């Protein structure tokens, strides 16, 4: 069900949701690893989630940059 919802949502809604979820989930995993000494498994999964979130942030940043450049090119051309 969640996969279907994420596929239906547009890029500009889906990606920020994934980024927010990734930051919160990674923070929770690091908290569990630090506070409860859950072991290296929680730290490893948290690091993976941080990496996944960083890739998502990079993707959104590139899309915003491409959109801005396209808009500027459209305004410059008569």
N, C-alpha and C positions, 0 to 999 in steps of 0.2 A: 504494500500500500504506500509506504513512504517513497519507494523508488518511483512509483507511478506519479506521485505528487511532484517529486523533484524533476522528472522528465517533462511534465506539463508546464511547470513554471518557466517564465522567460529568464534569460541569462542574467539580467540586471536585478532580478529578485532572488534567484537561486544561489548565485555565487556569494553575495553578502550573507545569506543565511548559513551557507556552508562555512564561511569564514568565522562567523560569530560562534557557531556550534563547535568548530574546531578549537578555537581559543578557550572557550569555557570547558570543553571536555579535556583538553590537554592540561589546563590548570587544575582541574579536579584530579586527574591522574597523578600529577606531580604532588598535589597536596596529600593524596592517599599514600604515595610512596614515601613522602617525607614525614608525615604525621604518624602514620601507622606502621612505618617501616615494612611496607608491603613487598619489598624486594625489588630486584632489578627488572622483573617483568613489567611492572607498572611504569617504571622509568622508560623502558624500551618502547612500550606502546605509546606513552606520552610523547616521546621524541618522534615517533613515527607520525603521530597526529600533528605535531608542530611542523614537521617537514611537509606533510600534505597541505596544511593550511598556508604555509609559505608559498608553495607552488600555486595555490588558488589566488593568493594575494598578487603574485607576479602576473598571473593570467589576467586578472581584472585590471591591473595597472596597465598592461599592454593594450587591452581593449579600450580603456579610457583614452590612452594616448593616441591610438589609431583613430578613434572617433573624433578626438579634438583636431587632429591633423586633417582629417577628411572634411570636417566642418570649416576649418580655416581655408582649405583649398577651394571649397565650394563658394565661400564668400569672396575670395580673391578673383575667381574667374567671372567674367561678366556674363 
